[in-house]
């Protein structure tokens, strides 16, 4: 797989890897911690496949990623089940994305509270 076809014009290869890692982590958090999904299994699997391919083929680049330790265990399974704690920026992104998709008739702090989390200001 040629990773260059996944690099956006304004991105570096490391930025591309971060984008796929954040995507993996956000959707893993939604699924494993909140029991919510907003993309299909096929979309998730394809994104994990790309992320894993970058990690395998650019191992030195991957090791410099701030999400390397969280994502390296994903391996071929694409599972985030093993992740016990997610970075706060991933949790925040996940809740914002879910809020945009669900369009609830309540404010964001109350929405987040449904899952036992709270907004800290």
Secondary structure, DSSP 4 states (H G I P E B T S, - for coil): --GGGGS-TT--HHHHHHHHHHHHHHHHHHHHHH----S-HHHHHHHHHHHHHHHHHTHHHHHTSTTHHHHGGGTTTT--TT-----HHHHHHHHHHHHHHH--SS-HHHHHHTTT-----
